[in-house]
Amino acid sequence: MSRWKELPAELSPQVRQLVVRLRRLKDHSGLSVRQLAAKTGYSAKSWERYLGGRSLPPREAVEAMARIGGDDPTRLLALHEVAAEAWAARRSTSEQPQGRSVRIAFMAGAVALVVAISTSVVLIARLTDGGEDRASAPPRPPSASGSKRTYECRVERSGDGRWYAGNSRTQDAILAYGQAGPEVAEAQCLLRRAGFRPGEIDGIYGPLTQGAVKRIQEREGLVVDGIIGPHTWKALRG
């Protein structure tokens, strides 16, 4: 559970309630701010502002958090709507009378621009990366031209009823595109055991491995995001 900083005293109760709910969902997901950014398409700095009460998150970010945290998006979006009204009212009362309409128009235009850009980034990410939302382009896996380690798959079922391949015994490591190491090799071996083709067992989380992960997530009724977390590990270890 994260140790959160105290929220700004000037926050309205409606905004405070929304932020507290978002914090609980983040804690429940077990994701870091960087991992949250990779899954939602909003940067880590943006999420730090949203979860710190320094900025009101857009509707799309709230909906993404509901999906990740397994919450009812309708209820969370209703909280966001009330919070947005309270946020706008507080900003409006703090404006000086002279020039208020100009500032409001400027803010509305800026928000519309940010939403349009964010939506475009998400759509581009979905088209170019198999539907996975990211705050920035995903890291490329290590080059195949360099020295590349190979791993063995010594798959066996242990006394606890789970499958292990001899490279790692992790149950909850978060693995995503571009990562490398024995945990990735373990997942590749278990994907192959389950009948999915992750490509070469090289410990590199490349596009073939990501595709295999998405297919097993779809088969098991999990969130299809291509990211291995506790639920996907459970499916892999059987």
C-alpha positions in Angstrom: 0.0 0.0 0.0 1.4 3.4 -1.0 2.1 6.0 1.7 0.3 9.0 0.1 1.0 12.6 0.8 -1.7 14.7 2.4 -4.0 16.3 -0.2 -4.1 20.1 -0.5 -6.4 21.7 2.0 -8.1 23.8 -0.5 -9.6 20.8 -2.4 -13.3 20.6 -2.4 -14.9 17.5 -0.8 -16.1 16.3 -4.3 -12.6 16.5 -5.8 -11.1 15.0 -2.6 -13.5 12.0 -2.8 -12.5 11.3 -6.5 -8.8 11.5 -5.8 -9.0 9.2 -2.8 -10.9 6.7 -4.9 -8.3 6.8 -7.6 -5.5 6.3 -5.1 -7.3 3.2 -3.7 -7.6 1.8 -7.2 -3.9 2.4 -7.9 -3.0 0.6 -4.7 -5.3 -2.3 -5.6 -3.8 -2.6 -9.0 -0.3 -3.0 -7.6 1.2 -0.9 -10.4 3.8 1.8 -10.1 3.2 5.3 -11.5 5.4 4.4 -14.6 3.5 1.2 -15.2 0.2 3.0 -14.8 1.4 5.5 -17.4 2.3 2.7 -19.8 -1.2 1.1 -19.4 -3.3 4.3 -19.7 -1.5 6.6 -22.2 -1.1 9.4 -19.7 2.4 10.2 -18.5 3.8 9.4 -15.1 4.1 13.2 -14.3 0.4 13.6 -15.2 -0.6 10.8 -12.8 1.5 12.3 -10.1 -0.5 15.5 -10.5 -3.9 13.7 -10.6 -3.2 11.5 -7.6 -1.7 14.5 -5.7 -4.8 16.6 -6.2 -2.9 19.3 -8.1 -4.7 18.7 -11.4 -8.1 17.2 -12.3 -7.7 14.1 -14.4 -9.6 14.0 -17.7 -12.6 11.7 -18.1 -10.6 9.2 -20.3 -7.9 8.8 -17.6 -10.6 8.1 -14.9 -12.2 5.5 -17.1 -8.8 3.8 -17.8 -8.2 3.7 -14.0 -11.6 2.1 -13.4 -10.8 -0.6 -16.0 -7.4 -1.3 -14.5 -8.6 -1.4 -10.9 -11.7 -3.5 -11.7 -14.1 -0.8 -10.6 -17.5 0.2 -12.1 -16.6 2.9 -14.6 -20.1 4.4 -14.5 -19.9 5.1 -10.8 -16.4 6.5 -11.0 -17.3 8.7 -14.0 -20.2 10.0 -12.0 -17.8 11.0 -9.2 -15.6 12.7 -11.9 -18.5 14.7 -13.3 -19.4 16.1 -9.8 -15.7 16.7 -9.1 -15.3 18.6 -12.4 -18.2 20.9 -11.6 -16.7 21.6 -8.2 -13.2 22.1 -9.7 -14.6 24.6 -12.3 -16.6 26.5 -9.6 -13.5 26.9 -7.4 -11.4 28.1 -10.3 -14.2 30.5 -11.4 -14.5 32.1 -8.0 -10.8 32.6 -7.8 -10.7 34.5 -11.1 -10.6 38.3 -11.0 -13.8 39.8 -12.6 -11.9 41.6 -15.3 -10.9 39.3 -18.1 -12.7 36.3 -16.5 -14.5 35.3 -19.8 -11.2 35.4 -21.7 -9.5 33.1 -19.3 -12.4 30.7 -19.2 -12.4 30.5 -23.0 -8.6 30.0 -23.1 -8.9 27.2 -20.5 -11.7 25.5 -22.4 -9.7 25.6 -25.6 -6.6 24.3 -23.8 -8.5 21.4 -22.3 -10.0 20.5 -25.6 -6.6 20.6 -27.3 -5.1 18.3 -24.6 -8.0 15.9 -24.9 -7.6 15.8 -28.7 -3.9 15.3 -28.5 -4.2 12.6 -25.9 -6.9 10.8 -27.9 -4.7 10.9 -31.0 -1.8 9.5 -29.0 -3.9 6.6 -27.7 -5.3 5.8 -31.1 -1.9 5.8 -32.7 -0.6 3.6 -29.9 -3.4 1.1 -30.5 -2.8 1.0 -34.2 0.9 0.6 -34.0 1.3 -1.5 -30.8 -1.6 -4.0 -31.0 -4.0 -2.0 -28.8 -1.8 -1.3 -25.9 -2.0 2.3 -24.5 1.3 3.9 -23.7 2.5 7.3 -22.6 5.3 7.1 -25.1 6.7 4.7 -27.7 7.5 1.3 -26.1 11.2 0.5 -25.6 12.7 -1.7 -28.3 13.9 -5.1 -27.2 17.6 -5.6 -27.1 19.1 -5.9 -30.5 19.4 -9.4 -31.9 22.8 -8.6 -33.4 24.4 -8.3 -30.0 25.3 -11.1 -27.6 22.1 -12.9 -26.8 21.7 -15.4 -24.0 19.7 -18.6 -24.5 17.7 -20.3 -21.8 16.5 -23.9 -21.3 13.0 -24.9 -20.5 13.0 -27.6 -17.8 9.3 -27.6 -17.3 7.9 -29.7 -14.4 5.1 -29.6 -12.0 6.0 -29.1 -8.4 4.3 -30.2 -5.2 2.2 -27.1 -5.0 0.6 -28.0 -8.3 2.2 -25.2 -10.3 4.4 -25.4 -13.4 7.9 -24.2 -13.3 10.5 -24.0 -16.1 13.7 -23.6 -14.0 14.4 -20.0 -14.8 12.4 -18.1 -12.2 9.9 -18.9 -9.5 8.2 -15.5 -9.4 4.5 -15.3 -9.0 4.0 -11.5 -9.4 6.8 -9.9 -11.4 5.4 -7.3 -13.8 6.8 -7.9 -17.3 6.1 -5.8 -20.4 7.4 -5.3 -23.9 11.1 -4.5 -24.1 12.1 -6.1 -20.9 14.7 -8.9 -20.7 15.9 -11.5 -18.2 15.2 -14.9 -16.7 11.7 -14.0 -15.6 10.8 -13.3 -19.3 12.4 -16.7 -20.3 10.3 -18.4 -17.6 7.2 -16.9 -19.1 8.3 -17.9 -22.6 8.7 -21.5 -21.5 5.3 -21.6 -19.8 3.7 -20.0 -22.8 5.1 -22.7 -25.0 3.9 -25.4 -22.6 0.4 -23.9 -22.7 0.4 -24.2 -26.5 1.3 -20.6 -27.5 4.3 -19.6 -29.5 6.4 -16.9 -27.9 9.3 -17.2 -30.4 12.8 -18.1 -29.3 13.4 -18.7 -25.6 15.8 -15.9 -25.3 14.5 -14.0 -22.3 13.6 -11.0 -24.5 10.0 -9.6 -24.3 9.5 -9.0 -28.0 6.5 -8.8 -30.3 6.1 -12.6 -30.6 6.1 -13.0 -26.8 3.7 -10.1 -26.4 1.3 -11.7 -28.9 1.4 -15.0 -27.1 0.7 -13.3 -23.8 -2.3 -11.6 -25.3 -3.7 -14.8 -26.6 -3.5 -16.6 -23.3 -5.0 -13.6 -21.6 -7.9 -13.8 -24.0 -8.3 -17.5 -23.5 -8.3 -17.1 -19.7 -10.8 -14.2 -19.7 -8.2 -11.7 -18.4 -7.6 -8.1 -19.4 -5.8 -8.4 -22.8 -3.0 -5.9 -22.4 0.1 -7.9 -23.2 1.5 -7.2 -19.7 2.3 -10.1 -17.4 1.2 -9.6 -13.8 0.0 -11.8 -11.0 -3.2 -12.9 -12.8 -1.3 -13.9 -15.9 1.4 -15.7 -13.9 -1.4 -17.7 -12.2 -2.7 -18.7 -15.6 0.8 -19.6 -16.9 1.6 -21.7 -13.8 -1.7 -23.5 -13.9 
